[in-house]
Amino acid sequence: MATREERRAATILLALTGAGLVVRLLALSGAAPGDLSYRAVAAGRPSQDSVAARAGRLLRPLAPDEKIDLDLAAAAELTRLPRIGPALASRIVTDRTLNGPFGSLEGLDRVPGVGPSLLRAIGPHAVFSGRSRESPTPQPDLVRLSTATVEELAQLPGIGPVKARAIVRHRERNGPFRSVDSLVSVTGIGRGTLNRIRHLVRP
């Protein structure tokens, strides 16, 4: 038969054991101090401008009617053109940075390593906006086609006095030019001439 002291010791021991269980249960309900938790990011489609999306676009072959603006395209995009590798693409961008936009295939010919056969190969895929990433804003001294004099127009590359007079006559008969591209409606001015002066004029 347990003595009174033994019963008292057993009661205290049971109380301490119960208290320990309660404390342990309370500790498990929250995070331990210094514990790290991780949250998985939901997988989804890569954004339009993610690295994977850009790489996919650059590796995709050119479609037959796809065009690349050589006055704006980055070096990586230029390598999608026929016979243009990374070294030549880098030279094209460097030349454009130093000398301004090309404006036409003839302008692109100034880059070392570009010749007639390469121009023929990339011609179907090349366009020229007359502006570049390096100089995105138009120059303040652009010649205005709708108001310029014959003398001012004649100073443009590939125009001269005869075509300048034709521009003025066309303007007098048909009104001001609505866009730079409408210049090709002038007799004697083709797309090549337009591309040479595109970055120098405005409507």
C-alpha positions as CSV (number, residue, x, y, z in Angstrom):
1,M,0.0,0.0,0.0
2,A,1.5,3.4,-1.1
3,T,2.2,5.8,1.6
4,R,0.8,9.3,1.7
5,E,4.2,10.7,0.5
6,E,4.4,8.3,-2.4
7,R,0.8,9.2,-3.6
8,R,1.7,12.9,-3.4
9,A,4.9,12.4,-5.5
10,A,2.9,10.4,-8.1
11,T,0.4,13.2,-8.3
12,I,3.1,15.9,-8.9
13,L,4.7,13.7,-11.5
14,L,1.4,13.2,-13.4
15,A,0.8,17.0,-13.2
16,L,4.2,17.8,-14.6
17,T,3.8,15.2,-17.4
18,G,0.4,16.7,-18.4
19,A,1.8,20.2,-18.4
20,G,4.7,19.1,-20.6
21,L,2.2,17.5,-23.1
22,V,0.1,20.8,-23.2
23,V,3.2,22.9,-23.9
24,R,4.3,20.5,-26.6
25,L,0.9,20.6,-28.3
26,L,0.9,24.4,-28.2
27,A,4.4,24.5,-29.7
28,L,3.5,22.3,-32.6
29,S,0.6,24.6,-33.6
30,G,3.0,27.4,-34.6
31,A,6.3,27.6,-36.4
32,A,9.4,27.1,-34.3
33,P,11.6,30.2,-33.9
34,G,13.9,30.5,-36.9
35,D,12.0,27.9,-38.9
36,L,11.9,28.6,-42.7
37,S,8.9,28.0,-44.9
38,Y,8.8,27.7,-48.6
39,R,6.0,28.6,-51.0
40,A,6.0,27.0,-54.4
41,V,5.4,29.5,-57.3
42,A,2.6,28.3,-59.5
43,A,4.0,27.4,-62.9
44,G,2.5,29.2,-65.9
45,R,3.2,30.4,-69.3
46,P,6.4,32.5,-69.7
47,S,5.6,36.2,-70.1
48,Q,5.8,37.7,-73.6
49,D,9.2,39.3,-72.9
50,S,10.7,36.4,-70.8
51,V,14.1,35.1,-71.8
52,A,12.5,31.8,-73.0
53,A,10.0,33.7,-75.2
54,R,12.7,35.9,-76.7
55,A,15.0,33.0,-77.4
56,G,12.1,31.1,-79.1
57,R,11.4,34.1,-81.4
58,L,15.1,34.4,-82.3
59,L,15.5,30.7,-83.1
60,R,12.4,30.7,-85.3
61,P,13.2,30.7,-89.0
62,L,12.1,33.7,-91.0
63,A,8.7,33.3,-92.7
64,P,8.7,34.0,-96.5
65,D,7.0,37.4,-96.0
66,E,8.6,38.3,-92.6
67,K,10.5,41.6,-92.5
68,I,13.2,42.9,-90.2
69,D,13.8,46.6,-89.8
70,L,17.6,46.9,-90.1
71,D,17.4,50.5,-88.7
72,L,16.0,49.2,-85.4
73,A,16.7,45.5,-85.0
74,A,19.1,44.3,-82.3
75,A,22.1,42.2,-83.2
76,A,20.5,39.0,-82.1
77,E,17.5,39.6,-84.4
78,L,19.7,40.4,-87.3
79,T,21.3,37.0,-87.1
80,R,18.0,35.6,-88.3
81,L,18.6,37.1,-91.7
82,P,20.3,34.9,-94.4
83,R,24.1,34.8,-94.2
84,I,24.3,37.2,-91.3
85,G,26.2,35.7,-88.3
86,P,26.9,37.2,-84.9
87,A,30.1,39.0,-85.9
88,L,28.5,40.8,-88.9
89,A,25.3,41.6,-86.9
90,S,27.5,43.3,-84.3
91,R,29.3,45.3,-87.0
92,I,26.0,46.4,-88.5
93,V,24.8,47.6,-85.1
94,T,28.1,49.4,-84.4
95,D,28.0,51.2,-87.7
96,R,24.4,52.2,-87.2
97,T,25.3,53.6,-83.7
98,L,28.2,55.6,-85.1
99,N,26.7,56.8,-88.5
100,G,23.0,56.7,-88.0
101,P,20.3,54.6,-89.7
102,F,20.9,53.0,-93.1
103,G,17.7,54.0,-94.8
104,S,18.1,51.5,-97.6
105,L,20.0,48.4,-98.8
106,E,22.4,50.8,-100.5
107,G,23.1,52.5,-97.2
108,L,23.7,49.1,-95.6
109,D,26.4,48.5,-98.2
110,R,28.7,50.8,-96.2
111,V,29.2,48.1,-93.5
112,P,32.4,46.1,-94.0
113,G,31.5,42.6,-95.0
114,V,28.3,43.5,-96.7
115,G,28.4,43.1,-100.5
116,P,26.0,42.8,-103.5
117,S,25.4,39.0,-103.0
118,L,24.5,39.5,-99.3
119,L,22.2,42.4,-100.1
120,R,20.4,40.2,-102.7
121,A,20.0,37.5,-100.1
122,I,18.5,39.7,-97.3
123,G,16.6,42.0,-99.7
124,P,13.3,40.2,-99.4
125,H,13.4,40.4,-95.6
126,A,14.8,43.9,-95.1
127,V,12.9,47.1,-94.4
128,F,14.3,50.4,-93.2
129,S,12.3,52.8,-91.0
130,G,15.0,55.5,-91.2
131,R,15.4,55.7,-87.4
132,S,17.3,53.6,-84.9
133,R,17.3,52.6,-81.3
134,E,20.4,54.7,-80.8
135,S,18.7,57.9,-82.1
136,P,15.0,57.3,-81.7
137,T,13.9,61.0,-81.9
138,P,13.8,62.8,-85.3
139,Q,16.3,65.5,-85.9
140,P,14.9,69.0,-85.6
141,D,16.2,70.1,-89.0
142,L,14.1,67.6,-91.1
143,V,13.1,69.0,-94.5
144,R,9.3,69.4,-94.7
145,L,8.1,68.0,-98.0
146,S,4.9,70.1,-98.0
147,T,6.6,73.5,-97.6
148,A,10.3,73.1,-98.7
149,T,11.6,75.1,-101.6
150,V,13.1,73.6,-104.7
151,E,16.5,74.6,-103.5
152,E,16.0,72.9,-100.1
153,L,14.7,69.7,-101.7
154,A,17.5,69.6,-104.2
155,Q,20.0,69.3,-101.3
156,L,18.6,65.9,-100.3
157,P,20.7,62.8,-101.4
158,G,19.5,61.4,-104.7
159,I,17.0,64.3,-105.4
160,G,18.7,67.1,-107.2
161,P,17.0,70.1,-109.1
162,V,14.9,68.0,-111.5
163,K,13.3,65.8,-108.9
164,A,12.9,68.7,-106.5
165,R,10.9,70.6,-109.1
166,A,8.8,67.5,-109.7
167,I,8.1,67.3,-106.0
168,V,7.0,70.9,-105.9
169,R,4.8,70.5,-109.0
170,H,3.1,67.4,-107.5
171,R,2.5,69.3,-104.3
172,E,0.9,72.2,-106.1
173,R,-1.4,69.9,-108.1
174,N,-2.3,67.5,-105.3
175,G,-1.9,69.4,-102.1
176,P,0.5,68.7,-99.1
177,F,2.0,65.3,-98.6
178,R,0.1,63.2,-96.0
179,S,3.1,61.0,-95.2
180,V,6.7,60.5,-96.2
181,D,5.7,57.3,-98.1
182,S,3.4,59.3,-100.4
183,L,6.5,60.8,-102.0
184,V,6.7,57.7,-104.2
185,S,3.7,59.1,-106.1
186,V,6.0,61.8,-107.5
187,T,7.2,60.9,-111.0
188,G,10.8,59.9,-111.0
189,I,11.0,59.0,-107.3
190,G,11.0,55.3,-106.4
191,R,11.2,53.3,-103.3
192,G,15.0,53.3,-103.3
193,T,15.2,57.1,-103.4
194,L,12.6,57.4,-100.7
195,N,14.5,55.0,-98.4
196,R,17.7,57.1,-98.8
197,I,16.0,60.3,-97.6
198,R,13.3,58.9,-95.3
199,H,15.3,59.9,-92.2
200,L,15.9,63.4,-93.5
201,V,12.3,64.5,-94.3
202,R,8.8,64.8,-92.9
203,P,5.4,65.4,-94.5
